Amino acid sequence: MAGAKKKQQSTSKRTATRKKTSLLRSDSFRKKAVLLLIVLIAVGAIVVFTWVLPKYNGAKSGVGADGFSVYEMKGADLGVANSVSKEDVQRILGDQVKSVSDVKKSGVINLNGAKGQTATFPIVTKGDQQASFYVDVLEYKNVAALEDSGVTKGTVSAGRINDSPAYYMKSNKLGDQRETTLLVSKGSKSYKFVIAQPRQNITISEAEGLEKLIEIAKTAKL
């Protein structure tokens, strides 16, 4: 009796395995699996576009379902690394930093027709914290495209810098960093000046950071 029961259980397992294998091999299952994979990739892409691309580093090429495209423009250079000098950054940040390293520039990323590039100056604060000052430039197709982008949404006017409108963006947390940001618009270009510090070890306050960003922006070649 026990032997018959074991034989029945073994037969049931083999039958279940065959059904599972048959399901995995079926066109219907494959189509559903491919569709799920496409959805997951699309969701992941949206997250990357929203949270990672503002710094334009290490971005990948791709085209969304709505035609939104992102790709690196090999060999292109918007000249953002020459917009601010290391000497001016060091001088303006003053005794709040121990050192400012040479600029590091990213490649140029095309964001659905708008071109972006970042220039980063790694810094060590007086509290021996690794931080950075960086400049982003986003060049739109034209002035109308910049205005329609909503890039200044949620900002506060910071007056004018060298006859260009400037906007202060409230400090925000990005991972383990806190960023103090100043936006400056010139023609079809939007520049973002940023001081990024470890949010658990702030050396430069938000108010002081804004003052220093304004000073740096005044020296910039936009």
C-alpha positions in Angstrom: 0.0 0.0 0.0 2.8 2.4 1.0 4.7 1.5 -2.2 1.6 2.3 -4.3 1.2 5.7 -2.5 4.9 6.6 -3.2 4.5 5.6 -6.8 1.4 7.8 -7.1 3.3 10.8 -5.5 6.2 10.3 -7.9 3.9 10.2 -10.9 2.1 13.4 -9.7 5.5 15.2 -9.3 6.6 14.2 -12.8 3.2 15.3 -14.2 3.5 18.7 -12.5 7.1 19.1 -13.7 6.0 18.4 -17.3 3.2 20.9 -17.0 5.6 23.5 -15.6 8.1 22.8 -18.4 5.4 23.0 -21.0 4.2 26.3 -19.6 7.7 27.8 -19.7 8.1 26.7 -23.3 4.7 28.0 -24.4 4.5 31.0 -26.7 2.0 32.6 -24.4 4.3 32.4 -21.4 7.2 33.7 -23.4 5.2 36.7 -24.7 4.1 37.6 -21.2 7.6 37.2 -19.8 9.0 39.5 -22.6 6.3 42.1 -21.9 7.0 42.1 -18.2 10.7 42.5 -18.9 10.0 45.5 -21.2 7.8 47.1 -18.5 10.5 46.6 -15.8 13.1 48.1 -18.1 10.9 51.1 -18.9 10.2 51.8 -15.2 13.9 51.6 -14.5 14.6 54.0 -17.3 12.1 56.5 -15.9 13.8 56.3 -12.5 17.3 56.8 -14.1 16.1 59.8 -16.2 14.5 61.4 -13.1 17.2 60.9 -10.5 20.5 60.2 -12.2 20.7 62.2 -15.4 20.7 65.7 -13.8 24.4 65.1 -13.2 24.9 63.7 -16.7 27.6 61.2 -15.6 27.6 57.6 -16.9 24.3 57.9 -18.7 23.3 55.3 -21.3 21.6 55.6 -24.6 18.0 54.8 -25.1 14.6 55.8 -26.5 11.4 55.7 -24.5 8.1 54.5 -25.7 7.0 58.1 -26.2 10.0 58.8 -28.3 12.0 60.6 -25.6 15.7 59.9 -26.4 18.9 60.0 -24.4 22.4 59.4 -25.8 26.0 60.4 -25.4 27.4 62.7 -28.1 30.8 61.2 -28.7 33.6 63.7 -29.1 31.3 66.7 -28.2 32.3 69.4 -25.7 30.1 72.3 -24.5 33.1 74.0 -22.9 31.6 73.9 -19.4 35.0 73.0 -17.9 36.3 76.4 -19.0 33.4 78.4 -17.5 34.9 78.6 -14.0 38.6 78.5 -12.9 40.0 76.4 -10.1 41.7 79.5 -8.7 38.4 81.4 -8.4 36.7 78.4 -6.7 39.5 78.1 -4.2 39.6 81.9 -3.6 35.9 82.3 -3.1 35.4 79.2 -0.9 38.3 80.5 1.1 39.0 79.0 4.5 36.0 76.7 4.4 38.0 74.3 2.3 41.5 72.8 2.6 41.9 72.0 -1.1 40.3 72.2 -4.5 41.3 69.6 -7.1 41.5 70.0 -10.9 38.3 70.0 -12.8 36.8 66.8 -14.2 34.4 67.1 -17.1 31.7 64.6 -18.2 30.8 63.7 -21.7 28.0 65.5 -23.5 24.5 63.9 -23.1 21.7 64.7 -25.5 18.4 64.7 -23.6 15.7 64.7 -26.3 17.4 67.5 -28.1 18.8 69.4 -25.1 22.6 69.0 -24.6 24.1 68.7 -21.1 27.5 68.5 -19.6 29.0 68.8 -16.1 32.3 70.1 -14.8 33.2 69.0 -11.2 35.8 70.3 -8.8 36.4 67.8 -6.0 37.1 69.6 -2.7 38.1 68.8 0.8 36.4 70.9 3.5 38.1 72.3 6.5 36.5 69.4 8.5 38.3 66.9 6.2 35.1 65.9 4.4 35.0 64.9 0.7 32.7 67.4 -1.1 32.5 69.0 -4.5 31.6 72.1 -6.4 30.2 71.5 -9.9 28.7 73.4 -12.8 26.1 71.9 -15.1 25.1 73.4 -18.4 21.9 72.4 -20.3 21.7 73.8 -23.7 18.1 73.8 -25.2 17.1 74.0 -28.8 16.0 77.6 -28.3 14.9 80.1 -25.7 11.3 78.9 -26.0 12.3 75.3 -25.3 14.1 76.5 -22.1 11.1 78.5 -20.9 8.8 75.5 -21.6 11.0 73.1 -19.7 10.0 74.3 -16.3 13.7 74.2 -15.2 13.1 77.1 -12.8 9.9 75.6 -11.2 10.1 75.7 -7.4 12.9 78.3 -7.4 13.1 81.8 -5.9 14.6 84.8 -7.8 18.1 85.6 -6.9 18.2 88.8 -8.9 20.5 89.1 -11.9 24.1 88.0 -12.4 26.0 89.8 -15.1 22.7 90.8 -16.6 21.3 87.2 -16.6 18.4 86.1 -14.4 19.4 83.9 -11.5 17.3 81.6 -9.3 18.0 80.0 -5.9 16.9 76.4 -5.5 16.3 75.3 -1.9 18.9 72.9 -0.6 18.0 69.3 -1.4 19.2 65.9 -0.3 20.6 63.6 -3.0 21.7 60.3 -1.5 24.1 61.1 1.3 24.8 64.5 -0.1 23.1 67.9 0.5 23.2 70.3 -2.5 23.0 74.1 -2.4 22.1 75.2 -5.9 22.0 78.4 -8.0 20.5 78.5 -11.5 21.5 81.1 -14.1 19.8 81.4 -17.5 21.6 82.9 -20.5 19.9 82.7 -23.9 19.0 79.1 -24.5 21.4 77.8 -21.8 20.6 77.0 -18.2 23.6 76.8 -15.8 23.5 75.1 -12.5 26.1 76.0 -9.8 26.2 73.5 -7.0 28.0 73.0 -3.7 27.6 69.3 -2.6 28.5 68.2 0.9 27.9 65.1 3.1 24.6 65.9 4.7 25.7 64.5 8.0 28.8 66.9 8.0 27.8 70.3 6.7 30.7 72.8 6.6 29.1 75.5 4.4 25.7 76.6 5.5 22.8 77.1 3.0 22.9 80.9 3.3 26.7 81.1 3.0 26.7 78.6 0.2 24.3 80.7 -1.8 26.5 83.8 -1.3 29.5 81.9 -2.5 27.7 80.5 -5.5 26.7 84.0 -6.5 30.3 85.1 -6.3 31.5 82.2 -8.4 28.8 82.7 -10.9 29.8 86.3 -11.3 33.3 85.1 -12.4 32.0 82.5 -14.8 32.3 82.7 -18.6 28.8 81.8 -19.7 
